[in-house]
Amino acid sequence: MYERIMERLQGKEIRIAVDATKDLLVNVLKYHPFLIKPNNHELGEIFGKVLESEADIVEYAKKLQEMGAVNVLISMAGDGAILVTEDGTVSSKKPPKGTVVNSVGAGDSMVAGFLAGWLNTGDYEKALELGGYKEDQILTGINGGTKVTTGFGHAAILSHAGTVVEAVKSGAIRHFFLVAGCDGAKPGRNYYTEFVLTLACGKFRFNDLELGEIGGLPRLMDMGQCNDAYGAIQVAVALADAFGCSVNELPLSFVLSWYEQKAVCILLTLLHLGIKNIRLGPSLPAFLSPNILNFLVENYGIAPITTPEEDIKALMNHSK
């Protein structure tokens, strides 16, 4: 796919950055991408080599230039990054001191910072500086928290299915709330801060809150973004199987934060699966005409959000 895209863009003076692996990356080099960004392990895999030093990394980065790349940026997780520019200049940056907990996404954010820096200055050295921070930075969430916990895809949650089932049977877990959908600046979205499994960017209203644990599992589990809705559905189905009931009979409520059209994918998927009593807001989708809304209310029990207190009370009572 990347190869076809770049073929069509040839001769249009469009600079392209490619962050891909193996053949996906190698096959586009003939179109001279402005920037490619493999990590050090991916670079070694391309050439079938184990790269043991920075000199090795630079050597094989230059081979990628010989194959067509203009600039090569190699991310090395906790060891920083090396840049080989179009004129052969080699630069490197180390990350701030600290403990690397998980390097996933570090290369992606570095590419974004690098490109922003180069577009603003045209200076490769300054662009590389913007690929990370010179020193540790403390950034806060909406509620002032400085820590978020992620990684609760369906496989991770289902690996603790026994703990979850026992917690429900013992009464330690009385109800599950799946809060999903989009965030935005529209007044009323603080509703989701007060309403606390979570999914999609609506989670940024509350994912920095410290809400404690139940049986060693966090009360707030971040299952990812909109495209991870499949995983949330798999968890719901697995819970229903474990308790020998339907998803609608689980102590589980869906609250969908509506803002943009991609959230309709989640809503329509849930409706297709027969999920009922979904809360939706703070505004309703524009395509919900009075007739469609009445149909959804009558057949699926869909309702707009009111206040966190009233909705939690109603949803808890409904699941009894």
N, C-alpha and C positions, 0 to 999 in steps of 0.2 A: 504494500500500500504506500509506504513512504517513497519508494522508488517511483511509483506512478505519479505521485503528487509532485515530486521534484522534477520529473521529466516534463510535466505540463507547465511548470513555472520557469523553465529554462529561458534565458534571454529577457526576462522581465525585470531585471535588476532588483530581485527580492533576496535578501539575506536570510538564510535558513539555519536554524540550530537543530541538531539531531541528538537526542538522548535515547539511544537504543542499544541492543546487544547483537553480537555475532553477525549473522548474514543480513539482518535488518539494517545494521550500520554499514557493513562493508559494501553492500549493494548500492548505497547512495553516494559513495565516495566519488564516483565518476562524474557526479553533478556538482562537485566542489562546494559542499556545504560550508557556510561561514564559520560554524562552530560545531564540533562534535564533543560529547561529554561521556565517554565510558568511565567506569571506575577502574581501579588498578587490577582487580580480579578479572573484569570483563576484557580489559586490554590484553591480559595474558592469555585468556581463552581464545581470542581471535587468532593469535599466532601459535597457540599450543605450547606456551612457555610459562614457567613460574617466574614471576618478576620479583627478585629478592632485594633490589636496591632502587634508589631514585635514578641512578644512572641507567638501569635497565628500563625503567618506565619512560625516561626521556628518549632512549634509543628507539623504542617501539612506537612511541607517540610520533616521532619523526617519520617512521615508516608509514604511518597513516597519512601524514602529509604528502609523502611521495605517491600515495595512492589517490590523492585528490583533496583531502581535507585542508581547509585554509588555516584554521586554528584548532588546537587540540587542548581540551581542559580535562585533566584526570583528577577525579575525586578519590580520596583515600580515607574516607570516614574520619576517625579520630586523629589521623596523621596529616590532615589538611588537604592541600591540592597543589598540582603542578600545572602550569600553563606553558605551552609551546606556541608562540605566535607565528604569524605568516612570514616574518623576517628571520625566524630562527631563534629569537630571544626566549630564554627559559626563565620563568619566574615561579616562585613557590610561596605559599602562605601556610602557616601553622594555625590551628584553631586555638581558642582560649583554653587555659588549663581547666581541667574538670574531669568528671567521670562520665564516660560515654555509656549511656544506658541503652540506647537504641539508635542506630545511625540511619534507619529507614527514612527517606524523604530529605536527608541532608543534601544529597546531590541535586535534587530537584530545586530546592530553595536556593542553592548556590548558583545554578544556571540563571534563575530569575534575577538574582542580585547582580550577577556578572553582566547580563544583557542590559539591565537598567543602567548600570554604571557606564558601559561602553556607549550606549545611545546618548547619554547625557554629556559625556566628556570626549569620546573618541580615543581615550587613553586606556590601553590594556592593563597597565599597572593599577590604575585607579579602579578599573572594572573588577579586577581580581580582589581588591580590597573590599568591594561591596558584596562579594560572594560570601562574606561571613563577617564576624565582629572581631575587632582587635582585642577586645577584652570581654569578660563575662557581662551579660546584660540581664537584668531582672525585668521581665515583662509580666503584666497582670492581665487577667481576664476581665470581663465586664463587671464582676462583683469584687474585684480586687484580689482574687486568688492567684497564687503563683505556681500552682501545680495542677496538672490534669492527668487522668489515667485513661489510656486508650487500649485498643487491642482485643476488644471483646467481640470478635467475629463469631459466627455460629459454631464453628468447630471448637473454639476456645470455651464458649459457654457450655456446649453439650458435653465437653469432657468433664464437666462438674455437674452433670445432670443429676447424679445421685444425691449430691449435697442440696441442690435446689428442690428436688422432690421431697426429701426429708424435712427441709425447712418449711415447705408448704403444709405437709402433714402435721407437723408439730405446732403450726400456727405462728412460727417466727416470721414467715412471709405470708401476709394476708392478701396482697394484691400486687399485680404487675401493671405498670403504666408504660406504654410505648409512646414516647413523644417524638414525632418525626416531622419532616417538612423543612421549609425555608425560613430564613431570618430576613429582617428588613428594618427600616427606620420608622415604620408606621407606628404611631402611638398605640399602646395596648399590648405590645409584645413582651412587656415585663411580666405578663401573665405566665409565660413559660419559665421565668426565673422562679416563680413561686410554686410552680407545679412540678414537682419532681416526684428498664432498658431505654435508650435514646438513640436517635438516628438522624442523620443529615445536619445541615448547618444551623437549624433551630437550636441545636445543643449548646451553641456558644452563649446562649442566655443563662446557662446554669452549669456548664461542665467544669467550672473552676470552684464550685462549692464543695466543701468537705461535708459529706452526708453520712459518713460512718460505714459500717459493715454489718452483714448478717451472715453468721456462720463462716466467717473468713472471706466472704465475697462482698465486693463493694455494692452498696445500695444503688449507686449510679453506674451503669455499664454503658460505655460508648461503643455502639456497634458499627460506626463508620458513617459514610455519606449516603446520599439518595440512592446511588447505584448499589448499595449494600442492602437494600430493602429485602432482597431475596433471602439473605441470611437471617433477618429478623423473622421472616415468615417461616423459615425452616425451624427456628427455635420454638415458635408458637405451635407448629404442627407436632414437633417432638414432645412438647409438654402435654398436648392433647392426647397423644398416643400413650404417654406415661400414665395419665389419669383415666384413660378409657372414656374420653368424652370428646365433644367437638370443640373447636377453637372458641366458638361463641359461648360455650359453657365454662370456659376457664375464668379464673379471677384476673382477667386481663382486659385493659381498656386502651383504646387507641385515641390519641389526641394529635391531630394533624395541623401543623403550623402552615397556613397558606400564604404564599407571597408570589410565586412565579409559576409558569406553566409546567416546569419539570415535575413539580409536586403532584401534578395530576396523574403521573405514572404510578405513584404510590397509591393515591386514592382509588384509581380505577382498578388496580390490581387487587386491593383489599375488597372492593365491591364485587369483583369477579369471583373471588374466593368465598363470597357470602358473609364477610365480616360485617357485623351490625354494631349499632350504637357508637359510631365514631363521632368524636367532637372535632369541630373544624372552626378555625378562626385565626386572627381577629376579624378578617374580612372573608366573605364567601367568594368562591371562584366566579369570574364574570360569566362563564357559560351556564351557570345554574339559573335558568329561567324559573319563574314561579311554578310552572308545570313540572319541570324536572325536579325541582327542590321538593315539591309535594310528594312526588313518586318516591324519592329517596327517604323522606321522612316516614312515609307510610310503610315502605317495604324494608328499609334498612335501619330505621331509627336514628338516622344522621341528625345532628343538631349543632347549632353554633355554640361556641364557648360563651360562658357568662362570667363568673368569677372563679378563681381557683377553689375557694372554699365551697361554693355551691356545687361546682362540677365534681369535685372529689367526693363530696357527700352523696351526690346522685349516682355516680359510677360505683362507689363502694356498695350502696344499697342495691343497685341493679345486679351485682354479682353474687348476692347472697342466695 
